[in-house]
Amino acid sequence: MRWQQLFADLQAQFEAEETAAEQAESASRARAEVGSLGIVDRLRGAVGLPLVLASGAAGAVSGVLVEVGPDWLLVEDDGARQCLVALAAVRSVAGLGRRTAAPEPAGPVRRRLDLRWALRGLARDRSAVQVLLDDGGMLGGTLDRVGADYVELAEHPGDLPRRAEVVQGVRAVVISRIAVVRTVTPGLG
């Protein structure tokens, strides 16, 4: 009887050590998986959630995360304005849930859907916009063209649609200095 109790005790110890090793390996694997995630993957898991994005001198952008690109975020604010936020301008994000999207391979198509692609969409739509720069500056008008590393902004009052007679000038803006681009409804500024 004594031998059986000794073997049972040894078996229980072995099983406890094996369980502890499995738990440690599982925790280690989970840390390694989290360590391989990028902020874009984390944010893709938050699509549909209200977030607050701190963007340095450009200020905070609050609203529901609508879409995530490779280097941009699309947020709809309380006024139903769409805000295109350059990921490079984001300093922190508040309001993230627990979900994280699985990493997506950055294939050739996905890589082309960058900030320039999103800015081209705004230029094509002829939307009046406010451009917030990384130094806190603000410009208003309509995006006319998107170059390799700049956009051309026809400057005009935000409460007027783009017409030749209201354009006060054309300004080239370096894309890497753009923090946020907000759509503006003409007449509402």
C-alpha positions in Angstrom: 0.0 0.0 0.0 2.8 2.3 0.8 4.4 1.9 -2.6 1.1 2.7 -4.3 0.7 5.9 -2.3 4.3 6.9 -3.2 3.7 6.2 -6.9 0.4 8.1 -6.8 2.2 11.1 -5.1 4.9 11.0 -7.8 2.4 10.8 -10.5 0.5 13.8 -9.1 3.7 15.8 -8.9 4.6 14.9 -12.5 1.2 16.0 -13.7 1.4 19.3 -11.8 4.8 20.0 -13.3 3.6 19.1 -16.7 0.5 21.4 -16.4 2.7 24.3 -15.1 5.1 23.8 -18.1 2.2 23.8 -20.5 0.8 27.0 -19.0 4.2 28.7 -19.1 4.6 27.7 -22.8 1.1 28.9 -23.6 1.8 32.3 -21.9 5.1 32.5 -23.7 3.4 31.7 -27.0 0.7 34.4 -26.3 3.4 37.0 -25.6 5.2 36.1 -28.8 1.9 36.4 -30.8 1.2 39.9 -29.3 4.8 40.8 -30.0 4.3 40.2 -33.7 1.2 42.4 -34.0 1.4 46.0 -35.3 -0.7 48.9 -34.3 -2.7 48.5 -37.6 -3.7 45.0 -36.6 -4.7 46.2 -33.2 -6.8 49.1 -34.7 -8.5 46.8 -37.3 -9.9 44.9 -34.3 -11.4 48.2 -33.1 -13.4 49.1 -36.3 -16.8 50.2 -35.2 -15.7 51.4 -31.7 -15.6 55.0 -30.6 -12.0 56.1 -30.1 -10.0 59.1 -29.2 -6.8 59.6 -31.2 -4.2 62.0 -29.8 -2.4 63.6 -32.7 0.2 65.9 -31.1 -0.1 69.6 -32.1 -3.1 68.7 -34.4 -5.1 67.9 -31.3 -7.4 65.0 -30.6 -9.8 63.3 -33.0 -12.8 61.6 -31.5 -15.3 59.4 -33.2 -16.1 55.9 -34.5 -13.3 54.1 -36.3 -14.7 53.3 -39.8 -11.7 52.0 -41.7 -8.1 51.2 -41.3 -5.5 51.5 -44.1 -1.8 50.7 -44.0 -0.9 54.2 -42.9 -4.2 56.0 -42.3 -7.4 55.7 -40.2 -10.9 56.9 -41.2 -13.0 58.2 -38.2 -16.5 59.6 -38.3 -16.9 62.3 -35.7 -20.1 63.3 -33.8 -20.9 65.8 -36.5 -20.9 63.0 -39.1 -17.7 64.5 -40.7 -15.2 62.0 -41.9 -11.7 62.5 -40.6 -8.8 60.9 -42.4 -6.0 60.6 -39.9 -2.4 59.9 -40.9 -1.2 57.0 -38.7 2.2 58.7 -38.4 0.6 61.6 -36.6 -1.2 59.4 -34.0 0.6 59.5 -30.6 -1.9 57.4 -28.6 -5.3 55.7 -28.9 -7.9 55.6 -26.2 -11.0 53.4 -26.3 -9.6 50.2 -27.7 -11.5 47.1 -26.9 -10.0 43.7 -26.3 -10.3 42.6 -30.0 -7.3 42.5 -32.3 -7.5 41.5 -36.0 -5.3 38.8 -37.3 -2.3 40.2 -39.1 -2.8 40.6 -42.9 0.0 40.1 -45.3 1.0 43.5 -46.9 0.4 42.3 -50.4 0.9 44.6 -53.4 -2.7 45.7 -53.6 -2.9 46.5 -49.8 0.3 48.5 -50.0 -1.1 50.7 -52.7 -4.1 51.7 -50.5 -1.9 54.1 -48.6 -2.5 57.7 -47.5 -1.9 59.0 -51.0 -4.6 56.7 -52.3 -7.1 58.0 -49.7 -6.2 61.6 -50.5 -6.7 60.9 -54.2 -10.2 59.8 -53.3 -10.9 63.2 -51.6 -9.4 65.0 -54.6 -11.6 63.0 -57.0 -14.7 63.8 -54.8 -13.9 67.5 -54.9 -14.8 67.6 -51.2 -14.1 70.8 -49.2 -11.6 69.9 -46.4 -9.7 71.2 -43.5 -6.1 70.1 -43.4 -4.6 69.9 -39.9 -0.8 69.9 -40.0 1.5 68.2 -37.6 2.5 71.6 -36.2 -1.1 72.5 -35.4 -1.6 74.7 -38.5 -4.9 74.5 -40.3 -5.6 75.0 -44.0 -8.9 75.0 -45.8 -10.0 74.3 -49.4 -10.3 71.5 -51.9 -7.6 69.0 -52.8 -6.8 69.5 -56.5 -4.0 67.0 -57.1 -2.0 64.4 -55.3 1.7 64.1 -56.1 4.3 61.6 -55.0 4.9 63.4 -51.7 2.6 66.4 -51.7 -1.0 67.5 -52.3 -2.1 70.7 -54.0 -4.8 72.5 -52.0 -7.0 75.1 -53.7 -7.5 77.5 -50.8 -10.9 78.9 -50.4 -13.4 79.5 -47.5 -14.8 76.3 -46.2 -18.4 77.6 -46.4 -18.2 78.0 -50.2 -17.8 75.3 -52.8 -14.7 75.4 -54.9 -15.2 77.8 -57.8 -12.5 79.8 -59.6 -13.7 83.1 -58.3 -13.4 82.0 -54.6 -10.0 80.3 -54.8 -7.5 82.5 -53.0 -4.5 80.5 -54.1 -3.0 77.1 -54.5 -0.7 75.7 -51.9 1.5 72.5 -52.1 1.4 70.6 -48.8 3.9 67.9 -47.9 2.0 64.7 -47.3 4.3 63.7 -44.4 3.3 66.8 -42.5 -0.5 66.2 -42.8 -2.0 64.9 -39.5 -5.7 65.0 -40.2 -7.9 65.8 -43.2 -11.6 66.6 -42.2 -14.4 66.9 -44.7 -16.4 70.1 -44.5 -19.9 70.6 -45.6 -20.1 73.8 -47.6 -22.3 76.3 -45.8 -21.3 74.9 -42.4 -17.6 75.7 -42.5 
